[in-house]
Amino acid sequence: MKTNRARFSAPATRRLGLSSLAAIWAHPRVSSLRVIINKRLRSTLARWKPPGDEIQVSAAAVDRGPRLLREMVCHEAAHVVVWDRHGQTALPHGPEWAELMRAAGLEPRAVAMRCGQRGRGTIEGRRFRHFCPVCHFERFAKRRVVSWRCPECRAIGLAGHLRVERISAA
């Protein structure tokens, strides 16, 4: 049976800097996280599902180069630390998370790629903007779609409800 997951080798995991992040953040659990390539991830570049010990990275993320890959792994590892320290009381990309990113020497940004707009072309003919108030994911449609959820927020265990606003037909 063919698997859709591949594990990074031990030297590759060290290059991702998990042990140095564990030291910077004084959180030993970070060094024991596993980084897995999940070829089935399409709407997000990387994710961590609480309370797991596995960071999943899409094949597209690996193709973006080592610097951005390290940033994405750091991003997800910061979610682990925030979850362990604050549970569900902290926002996924709130001040606690942003402070960890700055301590690691990175700019705290919630998204590296706008998932809802990838390959969609113009928004002509689309009358509704669906957006996430937490991470600013957005998606456009000709009608309201109440069943859509934010993939970034769903990946970390939140409800992912999107707000809908009508956009002008200019």
C-alpha positions in Angstrom: 0.0 0.0 0.0 1.4 3.4 -1.0 1.6 6.0 1.7 1.0 9.8 1.4 3.4 10.6 4.2 7.2 10.7 4.3 9.3 11.5 7.4 12.3 13.8 7.3 15.5 12.1 8.2 17.2 13.0 11.5 19.8 15.3 9.9 17.1 17.1 8.0 15.1 17.6 11.1 18.1 19.1 12.9 18.5 21.5 10.0 14.9 22.6 10.6 16.1 23.9 14.0 13.6 22.3 16.3 16.2 21.7 19.1 17.4 25.3 18.9 13.8 26.5 19.0 13.2 24.3 22.1 16.2 26.1 23.8 15.1 29.6 22.8 11.6 29.1 24.0 12.6 26.9 27.0 10.1 24.3 25.9 11.7 20.8 25.5 8.7 19.3 23.8 9.5 21.2 20.6 12.7 19.2 20.1 10.7 15.9 20.1 8.2 17.0 17.4 8.2 14.9 14.2 8.0 16.7 10.8 6.1 14.7 8.2 5.6 15.5 4.5 1.9 15.0 3.7 1.3 14.9 0.0 -2.5 15.2 0.5 -2.3 18.7 2.0 -3.7 21.1 -0.6 -5.3 24.0 1.1 -2.4 24.7 3.6 1.3 24.6 3.5 1.8 23.2 7.0 -0.3 22.3 10.0 -0.2 20.9 13.5 -3.3 19.4 15.1 -3.5 19.7 18.9 -2.4 17.9 21.0 -0.3 15.9 18.6 3.5 15.6 18.2 3.5 15.8 14.4 3.9 18.8 12.1 2.6 18.0 8.7 4.2 19.9 5.7 2.8 19.8 2.2 4.9 18.9 -0.8 4.5 22.5 -2.1 6.1 23.8 1.1 9.1 21.6 0.6 9.5 22.9 -3.0 9.5 26.5 -1.7 13.0 26.2 -0.3 14.8 25.6 3.0 14.4 29.1 4.4 10.6 29.2 4.0 10.3 25.6 5.2 12.2 26.5 8.4 9.8 29.4 8.9 6.8 27.2 8.4 8.0 24.6 10.9 8.8 27.4 13.4 5.3 28.8 12.8 3.7 25.4 13.6 6.1 24.7 16.5 5.1 28.1 18.1 1.5 26.9 18.0 2.6 23.8 20.0 4.1 26.1 22.7 1.1 28.4 22.8 -1.2 25.4 23.1 0.9 23.8 25.9 1.1 27.1 27.9 -2.3 28.6 27.3 -4.6 25.9 25.9 -7.6 27.2 24.0 -7.6 30.6 25.8 -5.0 32.1 23.4 -5.7 33.1 19.8 -3.8 31.0 17.2 -1.9 34.0 15.9 -2.3 36.1 19.0 0.4 38.1 20.9 1.8 35.0 22.6 2.4 33.3 19.3 3.8 36.5 17.7 6.3 36.9 20.6 7.6 33.4 20.1 8.1 34.1 16.4 10.0 37.3 17.2 12.1 35.4 19.8 13.1 32.9 17.0 14.2 35.9 14.8 11.2 35.7 12.4 8.6 38.2 11.4 5.2 36.9 12.8 3.0 36.5 9.8 -0.1 34.3 9.8 -0.1 33.1 6.2 2.6 32.5 3.6 0.1 31.9 0.9 -3.5 32.9 0.5 -5.1 29.5 0.1 -8.6 30.7 -1.1 -7.2 32.8 -4.0 -4.6 30.3 -5.5 -5.2 29.9 -9.2 -8.6 31.5 -9.1 -7.9 34.4 -11.5 -10.0 37.5 -11.0 -12.9 37.9 -8.7 -15.1 39.1 -11.5 -18.7 38.0 -11.1 -18.2 37.1 -7.5 -20.5 39.0 -5.1 -19.6 37.6 -1.7 -16.3 37.7 0.3 -16.0 34.9 2.9 -13.2 35.7 5.4 -11.8 34.4 8.6 -11.6 37.0 11.4 -8.8 35.1 13.1 -6.2 34.4 10.4 -7.6 36.6 7.5 -8.1 33.7 5.1 -10.5 34.7 2.4 -12.5 33.2 -0.4 -14.9 34.7 -3.0 -18.1 33.3 -4.5 -21.2 34.3 -6.4 -23.4 33.3 -3.5 -23.2 32.9 0.3 -21.7 29.5 1.2 -22.4 28.9 4.9 -20.7 25.5 5.0 -17.2 26.8 4.1 -14.7 26.9 7.0 -11.2 28.3 7.3 -8.7 25.4 6.7 -6.0 27.1 8.7 -8.1 27.4 11.8 -9.7 24.0 11.4 -6.2 22.5 11.2 -5.5 23.8 14.7 -8.8 22.7 16.2 -10.9 25.9 15.9 -14.4 26.0 14.4 -13.2 28.1 11.4 -16.5 29.9 10.9 -16.2 32.5 8.1 -17.8 35.9 8.0 -19.6 36.8 4.8 -19.9 40.3 3.3 -21.3 41.4 0.0 -18.8 43.1 -2.3 -19.7 45.7 -4.8 -20.3 44.7 -8.4 -18.0 47.3 -9.8 
